[in-house]
Amino acid sequence: MQEQAVINILQEQLKFTDQSIDKLKMFETELLKANRKHNFIAKSTEGFIWSRHILDSAQLVKYINFNEGSLSDLGSGAGFPGLVLAIHNQNFNFHVKLYEKSPVKREFLDEMIGKLKIKASLFTDVFDERIESAYIISRAFKKLDKIIQVSREIAKKPHKLIILKGQNAQDEAIKAFKSYKYSYKLEKSMTDEKSKILIADIFND
């Protein structure tokens, strides 16, 4: 999918503003520059940033109410999906928290937060303190059972868990949730017909 086609989807279906699109373009430029040295994303995906990374992250706005509260992105990496969601957010009362252990990636994220003038905060380790967010999201953090463990033991409940998963999402979900009473559903990804978005409601047992 070409860049302009993705931008059309972002604006028409996901309600990204012109200003947000400009920030995404700045983000793309800075990411490609940093990727020459640090390999934040696979070189093979550099020509497909808008579809493979930006749209893949941006589609999560369909499942988030940005009116109040916050979201926590576990393992933000180079900013997917958390930074993209922070760029979309227009509500000063809604906060995006980015959790990333790598000092190099954290430095890049900090630089992007400043340059793009977005409302987001950086944290080092999800195990350092209690996570208090209405939404916990993840794209490529840990296996599903480990994410559920963090969600159950460290995060304030209730909250919604939103995870981007690959083609084995159904099998992973069945195994990971078999010991719990939490309800979950799998939504189709906008970027890959084989991929899924797992959404679960985590509550007090």
Buried (B, 14 or more C-beta within 10 A) or exposed (E): BEBEEBBEBBBEBBEBEEEBBEBBBBBBEBBBEBBEEBEBBEEEEBEBBBBBBBBBBBBBBEEBEBEEBBBBBBBBBBBBBBBBBBBBBEEEEBBBBBBBEBEEBBBBBBEBBEEBEBBBBBBEEBEEEEBEBBBBBBBBBBEBEEBBEBBBEBBEEEBBBBBBBEEEBEEBBEEBBEEBEBEBEBBEBBBBEEBBBBBBEBEEE
